[in-house]
Amino acid sequence: MLAKDVMTTAVLTALPSTDVREIAQMLLERRISAVPIVDERGKLRGIVSEGDLINRPESETQHRQSWWLRLMSAPDEQARDYLRAHGMRAEDVMTEEVITVSEDTPLSKIAALLEKHRIKRVPVVRGGKLVGIVSRANLLQALAASRPAAAAKREDREIRDALLAALDEAGLPMHLVNVIVSDGVVQIWGAIDSSVQHEAVRAAVESTPGVKRLDDHLGVVPTMVRVAHGGV
């Protein structure tokens, strides 16, 4: 799925000149955590989030730098900090370097961006203009709406190859694990290190198309125990 398949298109926006108190009211009334800032032509200029409005003197939450940090700060940096704390316009407090995606960005890439940058939403742009927004909630909605892929007939060898790759990706001790597939029934033999690895095996089997049933013959034997008894 792509951004255009899940994005919210009716996005609440504000102008660079919008009063920050109005933006705070918008966040509260609409129960959202950020508002994109666009110019009169709809071009994205920045974004104002809850975090941008926390450090304010009006709410007695302003954090003042120590004198020695102010001494070490560049003049422009000190002025910028003052503007963000005291400015009354959206353009004074907004984050200008906004991470954006296009309508054709895969959801997997969007999820990675949200995780990497620890953000809750990402604007979707077309030619620099805002056309939508994808939030964490949109990704969850896509997951909830997804349907299991139709169980296509797969050869046992295909199932085994896919499952071995998945188990290796999960970090299992593959030199101690063997997988046998017969008519879609998976048998897994060997020793693994922990119950977490055991759960990873279950998840790998459940997410591998073509598997009909799992016969689990794995034993949980921690590495230290194996070494102590002369194992690998």
C-alpha positions in Angstrom: 0.0 0.0 0.0 1.1 3.6 -0.7 0.6 6.9 1.1 -2.2 7.9 -1.2 -4.1 4.7 -0.1 -4.3 5.7 3.6 -3.6 9.4 3.9 -6.0 11.9 5.4 -6.8 14.5 2.7 -9.0 16.9 4.7 -6.0 18.3 6.6 -6.4 21.1 9.1 -3.8 23.8 8.3 -2.8 27.3 9.3 -1.1 30.2 7.7 2.4 31.5 8.8 0.7 34.5 10.3 -1.8 32.5 12.5 -1.7 33.4 16.2 -0.1 30.6 18.2 -2.9 30.8 20.7 -5.3 30.0 17.9 -3.2 27.0 16.9 -3.1 25.7 20.5 -6.9 25.9 20.5 -7.1 24.0 17.2 -4.9 21.2 18.6 -7.2 20.9 21.7 -10.5 21.1 19.9 -9.6 18.7 17.1 -7.6 16.4 19.4 -4.6 16.4 17.0 -0.9 16.8 17.8 0.3 19.0 15.0 -0.9 21.5 12.3 0.9 21.9 9.0 1.7 25.5 8.1 1.0 26.5 4.4 1.1 29.7 2.5 -1.8 31.2 0.4 -0.9 28.9 -2.5 -1.0 25.7 -0.4 2.8 25.3 -0.3 4.1 23.6 2.8 6.1 26.0 4.9 6.5 24.1 8.2 4.6 22.4 10.9 3.7 23.3 14.5 3.4 20.5 17.0 2.5 20.3 20.7 6.2 20.2 21.4 6.7 23.6 19.7 4.2 25.2 22.1 5.4 23.7 25.4 8.2 26.1 26.3 6.1 29.3 26.7 6.0 32.0 29.3 2.2 32.2 29.1 1.8 28.7 30.6 4.8 29.2 33.0 6.6 26.4 31.3 9.5 28.3 29.8 12.8 26.8 30.5 15.6 29.4 30.8 19.1 28.5 29.8 21.8 28.9 32.4 24.0 32.0 32.1 27.0 30.0 30.9 25.1 28.2 28.2 23.8 31.6 27.0 27.4 32.9 27.0 28.5 30.0 24.8 25.6 30.3 22.4 25.9 32.2 19.1 23.9 35.5 19.0 21.5 34.1 16.4 20.9 30.9 18.3 19.9 32.9 21.4 17.6 35.1 19.4 16.1 32.1 17.7 15.3 30.5 21.1 13.7 33.7 22.3 11.6 33.9 19.1 10.4 30.4 19.5 9.4 31.0 23.2 7.9 34.5 22.8 6.8 34.7 19.1 3.1 35.0 18.5 2.9 33.8 14.9 3.1 30.3 13.6 6.1 31.2 11.5 7.9 32.1 14.8 7.6 28.7 16.4 7.1 26.2 13.5 9.6 23.6 12.5 10.7 24.5 9.0 12.7 21.4 8.1 9.8 19.0 7.7 10.2 15.4 6.7 7.7 14.8 3.8 6.7 12.0 1.5 5.0 11.7 -1.9 1.7 10.1 -2.7 3.5 7.0 -4.0 5.7 6.4 -1.0 5.2 2.8 0.3 3.8 2.5 3.9 6.9 0.5 4.9 9.1 3.4 4.1 6.8 5.8 6.0 6.8 3.6 9.0 10.6 3.5 9.0 10.7 7.3 8.8 8.3 7.7 11.7 10.4 5.3 13.8 13.8 6.8 12.8 12.9 10.4 13.4 10.5 9.7 16.3 7.7 11.6 14.8 3.9 10.9 14.8 3.0 12.0 11.3 4.4 13.0 7.9 2.9 15.4 5.4 2.3 14.2 1.9 3.3 16.7 -0.8 2.9 17.0 -4.6 5.1 19.6 -6.2 5.7 21.2 -2.8 2.0 21.6 -2.0 0.4 19.7 0.8 -2.1 17.1 -0.4 -2.5 15.0 2.7 -1.0 13.6 5.9 -0.1 10.1 7.1 -0.1 9.5 10.8 0.6 6.6 13.0 -3.1 6.1 13.3 -3.4 5.8 9.5 -0.8 3.0 9.5 -2.7 1.2 12.2 -6.0 1.6 10.3 -4.2 0.1 7.2 -3.1 -2.9 9.3 -6.6 -3.3 10.7 -8.2 -3.2 7.3 -5.7 -5.6 5.6 -6.9 -9.0 4.7 -4.8 -12.2 4.7 -3.4 -13.0 1.3 -5.2 -15.8 -0.4 -3.6 -19.1 0.4 -1.9 -19.9 -2.9 -0.7 -23.4 -3.6 3.1 -23.5 -2.9 5.5 -26.2 -3.3 7.0 -27.6 -0.1 10.5 -26.5 -1.2 9.3 -22.9 -1.6 7.7 -23.0 1.8 10.9 -24.4 3.4 13.2 -21.8 1.7 10.9 -19.0 2.8 10.7 -20.3 6.3 14.5 -20.8 6.6 15.1 -17.3 5.4 12.6 -16.0 8.0 14.2 -18.0 10.9 17.6 -16.7 9.9 16.3 -13.1 9.9 15.0 -13.7 13.4 18.5 -14.6 14.6 17.9 -18.3 15.4 21.0 -20.6 15.7 20.4 -22.1 12.3 23.2 -24.6 12.7 21.0 -26.2 15.4 17.7 -26.0 13.7 16.2 -28.1 10.9 13.0 -27.6 9.0 11.1 -30.3 7.1 8.0 -29.5 5.0 5.7 -32.2 3.7 2.4 -31.4 2.0 2.4 -28.0 3.7 3.0 -29.4 7.2 6.1 -28.0 8.8 8.2 -29.9 11.3 10.9 -28.0 13.1 13.6 -29.8 15.1 16.5 -28.7 17.1 17.6 -26.4 20.0 17.1 -22.7 20.5 18.3 -20.3 23.1 15.1 -18.8 24.6 11.4 -18.6 24.8 11.5 -15.3 22.8 13.2 -17.2 19.9 10.4 -19.8 20.3 7.8 -17.1 19.8 9.7 -15.8 16.8 9.5 -19.3 15.3 5.8 -19.3 15.8 5.5 -15.9 14.2 7.6 -16.9 11.2 5.5 -20.0 10.6 2.2 -18.1 10.9 3.4 -15.5 8.4 4.7 -17.9 5.8 2.1 -18.5 3.0 1.3 -22.1 2.3 1.9 -23.5 5.8 -1.0 -25.8 6.9 0.2 -26.8 10.3 3.3 -26.7 12.6 4.7 -29.8 14.4 7.0 -28.2 16.9 9.9 -30.4 18.1 12.1 -27.6 19.4 13.8 -27.6 22.7 14.8 -24.4 24.6 18.4 -24.9 25.7 20.4 -21.7 26.5 23.8 -21.4 25.0 25.6 -21.5 28.3 23.9 -24.8 29.2 24.9 -26.3 25.8 28.5 -25.2 26.2 28.7 -26.6 29.8 27.6 -30.0 28.5 30.0 -30.0 25.6 27.5 -28.8 23.0 28.1 -26.1 20.3 
